[in-house]
Amino acid sequence: MSLSYEDVLAKYEPVWGLETHVELGTVSKMFCGCSTEFGAEPNTHTCPVCLGLPGALPVVNEVAIESTIKIGLALNCSIASWCRFARKNYFYPDMPKNYQISQYDEPLCFDGYIDVEVEGQTYRVGIERVHMEEDTGKNTHVGTSGRIHGAEYSLVDFNRAGIPLIEIVTKPVPGCGALAPEVAKAYTAALRDILRALGVSDVRMEQGSLRCDVNTSLNVPGAEWGTRTETKNVNSLRSVERAVRSEMIRQAGLLDAGTRIKQETRHFSETTGDTRPGRSKEEATDYRYFPEPDLVPVAPDAEWIERLRAGLPELPAARRTRIIASLGLTNDEIQQMANAGVVDLVGETVELGAPAAEARNWWQGYVAQKANEREVDAAELPITPAHIARVIALVADGSLSTALGRQAVDGVLETGNDVDVVVAEKGLKVVSDTGALQAAADEAIAANPDVAQKVRDGKVAAVGALVGSVMKATRGQADAAAVRAILLERLGVPE
């Protein structure tokens, strides 16, 4: 019988940490000129270098180094004046060279931090290192299991092999108590927002351009930290939180039963919300690291670093503080926005010209509802502040009703198209023809005589049913206030 979360916290303290892999948004790969475009036909973006053919020599992508330095600076890291690449040796079908070019004991960026706020308390998450490496290819295991075990056969696509990959490794994070899962999620969200602000990656978790390995351990208060497990390739904010919580409960059950925690990698199930065993966790010695002989060291000079520092954009934490101050909101309103994860989204929508109240209503209302239906955070939906600001503008000038605005949002979520394209394709337009609205009102009255009589008898609230009938007849394209006024006029009832 599994323990409750409260039982876990009564006996054990959690320690967590994340290894976050970020695909950079460069035009070409890390060590060759092949395209990084997502979604191409399998094995069409490859060459002798990224396929690891004999005699092919790598050359470092300068933009990738620049992007990594920007990330390090934004994470309050020190930047190494000299560092080297290393070979990380392992054998798997998605790594054509049978080793990965990475960094080991000499990362480009190190010793930084991010501060995150959860339930009014600030937690500092230390950054151990930010280092550069290349991504692997993609295995597709064909069969009912979807995994290598039980697959009929496997296919390998090397288009992703060699794409610039940045690994951001936190220091172990103790001291979060019951909020450990929430702090891990908040850290991931903060990191994603910083990377997006820097413009170095599209951080699309659903496409794998940002993915997390979640390390979790438990210990009795006052004792040494326990043995950690690593949950691989977690690909949403919600799943980061669930993975930490699930491992805490699972490990506590084992410890209560006197069973030793095995250091291993595990896989997270989006369906069940728990983890499954993968393989035993390797140590650094298992990878037989040694300096990459085909690449020269990286030695960024101080002037270049300071030029990049001066060119950093306003970072999310500073922008959030400025936005909150400019909106003039109460503490309760700010907390509601923070709980919904929409502070930055509302702020950006307001900066694009939308009224603050309308921006809050849309993000905390209809958009949050859609996020809940998909079991993601609002920021993970394929809709932006620019989309919402445009919907608000169209509703404000009468081009769309609120109901049609919601249909426009649905269209953006379905297609990813701009709002105006969705409006044109779906024919979303407010019906302003008075004659057409009067005809629809007469039909609604005729079809609902009992309701119409209630309104005539003074139960004006009953007119809502007739308004709904007209709105249905006009596919939501009428203005509800105008429809109500017409109905009351036709029924001889004063406003």
Solvent accessible surface area in square Angstrom, and as a share of the most:
residue,aa,sasa,rsa
1,M,239,1.07
2,S,87,0.56
3,L,39,0.20
4,S,50,0.32
5,Y,30,0.12
6,E,121,0.54
7,D,63,0.33
8,V,0,0.00
9,L,50,0.25
10,A,87,0.67
11,K,98,0.41
12,Y,19,0.07
13,E,79,0.35
14,P,5,0.03
15,V,9,0.05
16,W,4,0.01
17,G,7,0.07
18,L,1,0.00
19,E,30,0.13
20,T,0,0.00
21,H,25,0.11
22,V,0,0.00
23,E,25,0.11
24,L,6,0.03
25,G,62,0.60
26,T,12,0.07
27,V,135,0.77
28,S,31,0.20
29,K,1,0.00
30,M,0,0.00
31,F,9,0.04
32,C,22,0.13
33,G,69,0.66
34,C,18,0.11
35,S,42,0.27
36,T,26,0.15
37,E,119,0.53
38,F,140,0.58
39,G,67,0.64
40,A,31,0.24
41,E,127,0.57
42,P,82,0.51
43,N,66,0.34
44,T,79,0.46
45,H,33,0.15
46,T,35,0.20
47,C,30,0.18
48,P,73,0.46
49,V,34,0.19
50,C,5,0.03
51,L,51,0.26
52,G,28,0.27
53,L,86,0.43
54,P,136,0.86
55,G,78,0.75
56,A,32,0.25
57,L,115,0.57
58,P,16,0.10
59,V,111,0.64
60,V,33,0.19
61,N,19,0.10
62,E,120,0.54
63,V,86,0.49
64,A,0,0.00
65,I,16,0.08
66,E,52,0.23
67,S,11,0.07
68,T,0,0.00
69,I,0,0.00
70,K,51,0.21
71,I,0,0.00
72,G,0,0.00
73,L,12,0.06
74,A,7,0.05
75,L,0,0.00
76,N,73,0.37
77,C,13,0.08
78,S,52,0.33
79,I,28,0.14
80,A,14,0.11
81,S,86,0.56
82,W,124,0.43
83,C,0,0.00
84,R,88,0.32
85,F,5,0.02
86,A,8,0.07
87,R,41,0.15
88,K,39,0.16
89,N,17,0.09
90,Y,52,0.20
91,F,140,0.58
92,Y,92,0.35
93,P,77,0.48
94,D,19,0.10
95,M,3,0.01
96,P,36,0.23
97,K,37,0.16
98,N,67,0.34
99,Y,38,0.14
100,Q,10,0.04
101,I,4,0.02
102,S,2,0.01
103,Q,3,0.01
104,Y,86,0.33
105,D,103,0.53
106,E,45,0.20
107,P,17,0.11
108,L,0,0.00
109,C,0,0.00
110,F,80,0.33
111,D,80,0.42
112,G,4,0.04
113,Y,72,0.27
114,I,11,0.06
115,D,64,0.33
116,V,9,0.05
117,E,120,0.54
118,V,15,0.09
119,E,133,0.60
120,G,59,0.57
121,Q,102,0.45
122,T,84,0.49
123,Y,23,0.09
124,R,146,0.53
125,V,0,0.00
126,G,16,0.16
127,I,0,0.00
128,E,81,0.36
129,R,44,0.16
130,V,0,0.00
131,H,11,0.05
132,M,0,0.00
133,E,6,0.03
134,E,6,0.03
135,D,1,0.01
136,T,22,0.13
137,G,0,0.00
138,K,111,0.47
139,N,31,0.16
140,T,66,0.38
141,H,36,0.16
142,V,45,0.26
143,G,29,0.28
144,T,146,0.85
145,S,59,0.38
146,G,47,0.45
147,R,121,0.44
148,I,87,0.44
149,H,154,0.69
150,G,64,0.62
151,A,27,0.21
152,E,136,0.61
153,Y,118,0.45
154,S,52,0.34
155,L,100,0.50
156,V,43,0.25
157,D,32,0.17
158,F,39,0.16
159,N,17,0.09
160,R,67,0.25
161,A,3,0.02
162,G,4,0.04
163,I,15,0.07
164,P,0,0.00
165,L,5,0.03
166,I,0,0.00
167,E,16,0.07
168,I,0,0.00
169,V,27,0.15
170,T,9,0.05
171,K,69,0.29
172,P,75,0.47
173,V,8,0.04
174,P,64,0.40
175,G,72,0.69
176,C,8,0.05
177,G,32,0.31
178,A,50,0.39
179,L,37,0.18
180,A,0,0.00
181,P,0,0.00
182,E,47,0.21
183,V,0,0.00
184,A,0,0.00
185,K,50,0.21
186,A,24,0.19
187,Y,0,0.00
188,T,0,0.00
189,A,23,0.18
190,A,23,0.18
191,L,0,0.00
192,R,9,0.03
193,D,22,0.12
194,I,16,0.08
195,L,0,0.00
196,R,109,0.40
197,A,32,0.25
198,L,17,0.09
199,G,63,0.61
200,V,11,0.06
201,S,10,0.06
202,D,80,0.41
203,V,3,0.02
204,R,96,0.35
205,M,6,0.03
206,E,106,0.47
207,Q,65,0.29
208,G,14,0.14
209,S,10,0.07
210,L,0,0.00
211,R,25,0.09
212,C,0,0.00
213,D,2,0.01
214,V,1,0.01
215,N,14,0.07
216,T,0,0.00
217,S,5,0.03
218,L,5,0.03
219,N,9,0.05
220,V,85,0.49
221,P,74,0.47
222,G,87,0.83
223,A,55,0.43
224,E,159,0.71
225,W,134,0.47
226,G,32,0.31
227,T,53,0.31
228,R,89,0.33
229,T,1,0.00
230,E,1,0.00
231,T,0,0.00
232,K,47,0.20
233,N,88,0.45
234,V,3,0.01
235,N,64,0.33
236,S,17,0.11
237,L,3,0.01
238,R,76,0.28
239,S,1,0.01
240,V,0,0.00
241,E,33,0.15
242,R,52,0.19
243,A,0,0.00
244,V,0,0.00
245,R,63,0.23
246,S,19,0.12
247,E,1,0.00
248,M,0,0.00
249,I,40,0.21
250,R,63,0.23
251,Q,0,0.00
252,A,0,0.00
253,G,26,0.25
254,L,53,0.27
255,L,60,0.30
256,D,62,0.32
257,A,80,0.62
258,G,70,0.68
259,T,64,0.37
260,R,187,0.68
261,I,8,0.04
262,K,116,0.49
263,Q,54,0.24
264,E,14,0.06
265,T,2,0.01
266,R,13,0.05
267,H,60,0.27
268,F,22,0.09
269,S,29,0.19
270,E,90,0.40
271,T,126,0.73
272,T,81,0.47
273,G,13,0.12
274,D,45,0.23
275,T,3,0.02
276,R,126,0.46
277,P,86,0.54
278,G,38,0.36
279,R,123,0.45
280,S,80,0.51
281,K,43,0.18
282,E,47,0.21
283,E,97,0.43
284,A,41,0.32
285,T,112,0.65
286,D,81,0.42
287,Y,32,0.12
288,R,129,0.47
289,Y,53,0.20
290,F,89,0.37
291,P,69,0.43
292,E,8,0.04
293,P,91,0.57
294,D,58,0.30
295,L,24,0.12
296,V,116,0.67
297,P,54,0.34
298,V,12,0.07
299,A,63,0.49
300,P,8,0.05
301,D,88,0.45
302,A,76,0.59
303,E,129,0.58
304,W,44,0.15
305,I,17,0.08
306,E,89,0.40
307,R,141,0.51
308,L,16,0.08
309,R,114,0.42
310,A,90,0.70
311,G,58,0.56
312,L,38,0.19
313,P,58,0.36
314,E,77,0.35
315,L,44,0.22
316,P,5,0.03
317,A,68,0.53
318,A,58,0.45
319,R,37,0.13
320,R,76,0.28
321,T,96,0.56
322,R,109,0.40
323,I,3,0.02
324,I,43,0.22
325,A,82,0.63
326,S,85,0.55
327,L,25,0.13
328,G,67,0.65
329,L,31,0.15
330,T,78,0.45
331,N,127,0.65
332,D,103,0.53
333,E,49,0.22
334,I,36,0.18
335,Q,77,0.34
336,Q,91,0.40
337,M,0,0.00
338,A,51,0.40
339,N,116,0.60
340,A,39,0.30
341,G,43,0.42
342,V,0,0.00
343,V,9,0.05
344,D,18,0.09
345,L,21,0.10
346,V,0,0.00
347,G,1,0.01
348,E,53,0.24
349,T,0,0.00
350,V,39,0.22
351,E,91,0.41
352,L,104,0.52
353,G,68,0.65
354,A,8,0.06
355,P,76,0.48
356,A,29,0.22
357,A,59,0.46
358,E,69,0.31
359,A,0,0.00
360,R,39,0.14
361,N,90,0.46
362,W,18,0.06
363,W,0,0.00
364,Q,52,0.23
365,G,36,0.34
366,Y,31,0.12
367,V,0,0.00
368,A,18,0.14
369,Q,88,0.39
370,K,37,0.16
371,A,3,0.03
372,N,112,0.57
373,E,109,0.49
374,R,113,0.41
375,E,103,0.46
376,V,41,0.24
377,D,35,0.18
378,A,4,0.03
379,A,21,0.17
380,E,36,0.16
381,L,9,0.05
382,P,59,0.37
383,I,9,0.04
384,T,61,0.35
385,P,13,0.08
386,A,57,0.44
387,H,24,0.11
388,I,0,0.00
389,A,13,0.10
390,R,96,0.35
391,V,0,0.00
392,I,5,0.03
393,A,45,0.35
394,L,14,0.07
395,V,38,0.22
396,A,85,0.66
397,D,97,0.50
398,G,44,0.42
399,S,48,0.31
400,L,4,0.02
401,S,12,0.08
402,T,69,0.40
403,A,38,0.30
404,L,0,0.00
405,G,0,0.00
406,R,112,0.41
407,Q,64,0.28
408,A,0,0.00
409,V,0,0.00
410,D,36,0.19
411,G,0,0.00
412,V,0,0.00
413,L,11,0.06
414,E,118,0.53
415,T,75,0.44
416,G,45,0.43
417,N,50,0.26
418,D,91,0.47
419,V,3,0.02
420,D,69,0.36
421,V,63,0.36
422,V,2,0.01
423,V,28,0.16
424,A,80,0.62
425,E,122,0.55
426,K,84,0.36
427,G,39,0.38
428,L,9,0.04
429,K,147,0.62
430,V,22,0.13
431,V,42,0.24
432,S,93,0.60
433,D,87,0.45
434,T,76,0.44
435,G,42,0.41
436,A,47,0.37
437,L,9,0.05
438,Q,49,0.22
439,A,52,0.40
440,A,13,0.10
441,A,1,0.00
442,D,56,0.29
443,E,117,0.53
444,A,5,0.04
445,I,24,0.12
446,A,80,0.62
447,A,76,0.59
448,N,49,0.25
449,P,83,0.52
450,D,110,0.57
451,V,34,0.20
452,A,1,0.00
453,Q,87,0.39
454,K,99,0.42
455,V,0,0.00
456,R,113,0.41
457,D,103,0.53
458,G,52,0.50
459,K,130,0.55
460,V,45,0.26
461,A,98,0.76
462,A,27,0.21
463,V,4,0.02
464,G,42,0.41
465,A,64,0.50
466,L,0,0.00
467,V,19,0.11
468,G,38,0.37
469,S,41,0.26
470,V,1,0.01
471,M,30,0.13
472,K,170,0.72
473,A,71,0.55
474,T,24,0.14
475,R,162,0.59
476,G,11,0.10
477,Q,16,0.07
478,A,0,0.00
479,D,60,0.31
480,A,49,0.38
481,A,75,0.58
482,A,38,0.30
483,V,2,0.01
484,R,89,0.32
485,A,43,0.33
486,I,19,0.10
487,L,0,0.00
488,L,3,0.01
489,E,117,0.53
490,R,102,0.37
491,L,11,0.06
492,G,65,0.62
493,V,20,0.11
494,P,113,0.71
495,E,149,0.67
